[in-house]
Amino acid sequence: MKKVKYFYNTQTLKYEKLVVSLRVKLLRILGFLSAAIVTGILFLSVAYRFLDSPNEKKLRRQLDEMKEQYANMRTSIKEVRGQLAELQHRDNDIYRVIFEASPIADSTRAGKPMPEPDVDMLEALPSGDVIADIAKSLNEVHNRIKKQEESYLQIDDLVKNKQKMLASIPAIQPVSNRDLDRIASGFSYRIDPIYKTVKFHSGLDFAAPMGTPIYSTGDGKVESASMSNVGYGNHVIVNHGYGYKTLYGHMVRMKVKAGQAVKRGDVIGWVGSTGKSTGPHCHYEVIKNGEKVDPVYFFFNDLTPEQFDRMLKIARSSNQSLD
């Protein structure tokens, strides 16, 4: 049953029935609806701000995972940079110093920066600053690794060339001389056995029985194998490259010919007394960049420090040469 409302009319001093006009009813309904809409909007705003939808929860979880992965990637990149820095240090300050090669500048190792259009494109994507930062770091690391690979290839060539050079440089005695008793004359001024005057002796004389093998003291190519009755007599000159040549004189017979390749330790002839000689021996010279140098410093593959010291004393003793 619908309730009927009354109000006391002070003018008529009677209770009268309350009649609400249509306008008032409409205003009340409109006010209620407005309040409900405002309340709903406020509720939705609060819910949107503090409460996540299932899809938002999924996206937020993925974002957290991406942040964690990003942090891990930054740590990994930092570790790789540290390892690269150590490799670059060894490359510049050890390997390239050993092989007398110029160090590589850090700006060259870093290479060219990533092209700007690519960075702009990445920054336009969601979380673009993160992606661009990772891409920039990876680009730099990639450039450094590539430059390091190129450097190691260059060092590998230097190693191969160094091995070839070490095999070519004279490093053994031209005749078997383990007891160091075959050096008859050293590299210095000596009394000429023929003219009995003091002359410069530009090599070492190894006294040995006729027919004793003479060995090439390093890898190279026979430049000349000449036969003569004066001077060095039958002698061989080996060009070792890298500015080095060796001469072996007074052979009784030569085994090699001009243009022939020889290895260290190959027999190239036999001890004799041809040419200007007073007895069977091998006159041995080392020529570096066109200048004759003391051969006693080129036996490092043959002698211990004690033996070298003893040979040095023997070679420096004043005596008469054999040629």
URDA-V998828 format. One record per backbone hydrogen bond with DSSP energy under -0.5 kcal/mol. CO is the residue of the C=O (numbers start at 1). NH is the residue of the N-H. Records with the same first field share a line. If there is no record, write none. Layout:
CO = NH, NH
//
This chain:
3 = 5
5 = 18
7 = 9, 16
8 = 10
9 = 13, 14
14 = 9, 16
16 = 7
17 = 19
18 = 20
21 = 25
22 = 26
23 = 27
24 = 28
25 = 29
26 = 30
27 = 31
28 = 32
29 = 33
30 = 34
31 = 35
32 = 36
33 = 37
34 = 38
35 = 39
36 = 40
37 = 41
38 = 42
39 = 43
40 = 44
41 = 45
42 = 46
43 = 47
44 = 48
45 = 49
46 = 50
47 = 51
53 = 57
54 = 58
55 = 59
56 = 60
57 = 61
58 = 62
59 = 63
60 = 64
61 = 65
62 = 66
63 = 67
64 = 68
65 = 69
66 = 70
67 = 71
68 = 72
69 = 73
70 = 74
71 = 75
72 = 76
73 = 77
74 = 78
75 = 79
76 = 80
77 = 81
78 = 82
79 = 83
80 = 84
81 = 85
82 = 86
83 = 87
84 = 88
85 = 89
86 = 90
87 = 91
88 = 92
89 = 93
90 = 94, 95
91 = 96
94 = 98
95 = 99
96 = 101
97 = 100
105 = 109
106 = 110
107 = 111
115 = 118, 119
116 = 120
117 = 121
118 = 122
119 = 123
120 = 124
122 = 125
125 = 128
127 = 130, 131
128 = 132
129 = 133
130 = 134
131 = 135
132 = 136
133 = 137
134 = 138
135 = 139
136 = 140
137 = 141
138 = 142
139 = 143
140 = 144
141 = 145
142 = 146
143 = 147
144 = 148
145 = 149
146 = 150
147 = 151
148 = 152
149 = 153
150 = 154
151 = 155
152 = 156
153 = 157
154 = 158
155 = 159
156 = 160
157 = 161
158 = 162
159 = 163
160 = 164
161 = 165
162 = 166
163 = 167
164 = 168
165 = 169
167 = 219
171 = 301, 302
174 = 215
177 = 180
182 = 184, 207
185 = 205
186 = 188
188 = 201
190 = 192, 199
191 = 321
192 = 196
197 = 192, 199
199 = 190
200 = 202
201 = 188
204 = 206, 284
205 = 184, 185, 207
206 = 282
209 = 212
212 = 271
214 = 268, 269
216 = 265
217 = 171
220 = 262
221 = 239
222 = 259
224 = 237
226 = 235
230 = 233
231 = 276
232 = 250
233 = 235
234 = 251
235 = 226
236 = 248
237 = 223, 224
238 = 240, 246
239 = 221
241 = 244
243 = 289
244 = 240, 241
245 = 287
246 = 238
247 = 285
248 = 236
249 = 283
250 = 272, 274
251 = 234
253 = 270
257 = 260
260 = 222
262 = 220
263 = 266
266 = 216
268 = 255, 256
269 = 214
270 = 252, 253
271 = 211
272 = 281
275 = 277
280 = 208
281 = 272, 283
282 = 206, 284
283 = 249
284 = 204
285 = 247
286 = 288, 293
287 = 245, 289
288 = 291
291 = 288
293 = 286
294 = 297
295 = 298
296 = 299
299 = 302, 303
304 = 308
305 = 309
306 = 310
307 = 311
308 = 312
309 = 313
310 = 314
311 = 315
312 = 316
313 = 317
314 = 317
319 = 191
322 = 278
//
